[in-house]
Amino acid sequence: MVDFDYYNTLLVQHIGDKVGATAPTITPSASYGYRDANEAEAIFAGRENLPLYARVGNPTNAKLESVVSLVEGGVGAIATSSGMGALSMVLTAYLKAGDEILCIGGFFGGTYSLVDETLRRFGITNSFCDVDDFAHLESRLQAGIKMVLMESVGNPSLRLPDLQKIANLCATYQTLLVVDNTATPLLVQPLQLGADIVIHSSTKNMSGHSAALGGIAVFRKYTPGDKLQNKKYHDIHPLLEKLGEKALMGIAKKRALRDMGMSANAFGSFLTLLGLETLALRMPRVNENLTQIVTQLHASIGHKIVIHHPSLKTDKHHDRYVQHFAQGCGPIFTIDCHTKARAYALLNQLKRVTLTANIGDNRTLALHMDSTIFREFSPEAKRFLGVNEGLIRVSVGLESPEHIVQDFLQAASYL
Ligand SMILES: *Cc1c(COP(=O)(O)O)cnc(C)c1O
């Protein structure tokens, strides 16, 4: 169980300073003067931990990185310009033409096209499988793939993975496991379960306020006998000894951030830190709201529209929800209105809920999936991702749940 009180103390104590400026300091400088030539050499050699140039690190980003690393239990983190920036950084740092990646479960639209269009153009192939398709997972692991990529909760499919079992298989076959934990900060701790790298779009629940686009990748410690010593990772072996226990992070910095520049900016990181202070207060509230809204809508208008969420006993993954996600699986539930016309009729009558392509906001949001994020996807891809023509995704915020229920009930009265 997550001890939210523990994280309340940890977050406010680490983000605020007791002496001097209490709020995080914004350092909007692209470059940093070095004391002398010797210090410059030491900084470039990585012996001295001082800012080198803002593309590869900035004091405000460093503050955000240290707090998120602590929350995820990593050895270090890299803040990026967006969630897609964090994913691009990790995927391009560890993969090259000829490699194969296995994608488990449904993906955020941007991640799907990054893997299936952009990476393919650079010769990196992929296959997709359902969270419960262990036969496929094991056959690709046996074939020697380089990386498994998954989200902690399928969006918008809401299929829940058995992360521990997947991590164990990746350990057996010495294969990198990268988990996008955007929807479930604090609720799921992928590094504790055996993942190697955790990614967040901090734009979402981590900030809550929607004022800053941002991403972050958190890395586990490199240890003797590490899976990265497997010969399939031979191209990064020269870096491992040199970089030591922070090798996983160093590889991302050297092979992607430095050369491609998906770097975070100081002001964005400052705004993210302000939101992050209240993350442990907001996550349980989001879950209480979601459970109440889903239960009430299912009971009162479930005969008109289908409410999907694993907290409902009718859901295929309800047992897994109770066992592994007892404190929630993030802000999303979905509504199947059966047709596009009915979905639009419902959305267009909502008074309080905001229509936008975002999740994890302090406000409750909704969007028709098929006509927006997934509009260019093939019918097979949409089926795999759980998107049909009547599907609405809802992301629950901090409002009174009663007010959100009322909004959906009055809108549904027009159906
Ligand atoms: C939004 C999102 C992303 C992309 O993040 P941006 O900050 O919008 O680039 C990646 N993964 C998931 C699960 C997301 O919800």
Ligand as a Chemical Component Dictionary entry (heavy atoms), coordinates in Angstrom:
data_LIG
# 
_chem_comp.id                   LIG 
_chem_comp.type                 NON-POLYMER 
_chem_comp.pdbx_formal_charge   0 
_chem_comp.three_letter_code    LIG 
# 
loop_
_chem_comp_atom.comp_id 
_chem_comp_atom.atom_id 
_chem_comp_atom.alt_atom_id 
_chem_comp_atom.type_symbol 
_chem_comp_atom.charge 
_chem_comp_atom.model_Cartn_x 
_chem_comp_atom.model_Cartn_y 
_chem_comp_atom.model_Cartn_z 
_chem_comp_atom.pdbx_ordinal 
LIG C1 C1 C 0 0.485  12.517 -22.476 1  
LIG C2 C2 C 0 1.207  11.240 -22.439 2  
LIG C3 C3 C 0 2.462  11.091 -23.030 3  
LIG C4 C4 C 0 3.125  12.221 -23.781 4  
LIG O1 O1 O 0 3.430  13.294 -22.961 5  
LIG P1 P1 P 0 3.541  14.819 -23.474 6  
LIG O2 O2 O 0 3.991  15.527 -22.248 7  
LIG O3 O3 O 0 2.209  15.232 -23.988 8  
LIG O4 O4 O 0 4.573  14.803 -24.555 9  
LIG C5 C5 C 0 3.095  9.871  -22.938 10 
LIG N1 N1 N 0 2.522  8.836  -22.294 11 
LIG C6 C6 C 0 1.320  8.942  -21.718 12 
LIG C7 C7 C 0 0.752  7.755  -21.008 13 
LIG C8 C8 C 0 0.615  10.131 -21.762 14 
LIG O5 O5 O 0 -0.592 10.220 -21.197 15 
# 
loop_
_chem_comp_bond.comp_id 
_chem_comp_bond.atom_id_1 
_chem_comp_bond.atom_id_2 
_chem_comp_bond.value_order 
_chem_comp_bond.pdbx_ordinal 
LIG C1 C2 SING 1  
LIG C2 C3 SING 2  
LIG C2 C8 DOUB 3  
LIG C3 C4 SING 4  
LIG C3 C5 DOUB 5  
LIG C4 O1 SING 6  
LIG O1 P1 SING 7  
LIG P1 O2 DOUB 8  
LIG P1 O3 SING 9  
LIG P1 O4 SING 10 
LIG C5 N1 SING 11 
LIG N1 C6 DOUB 12 
LIG C6 C7 SING 13 
LIG C6 C8 SING 14 
LIG C8 O5 SING 15 
# 
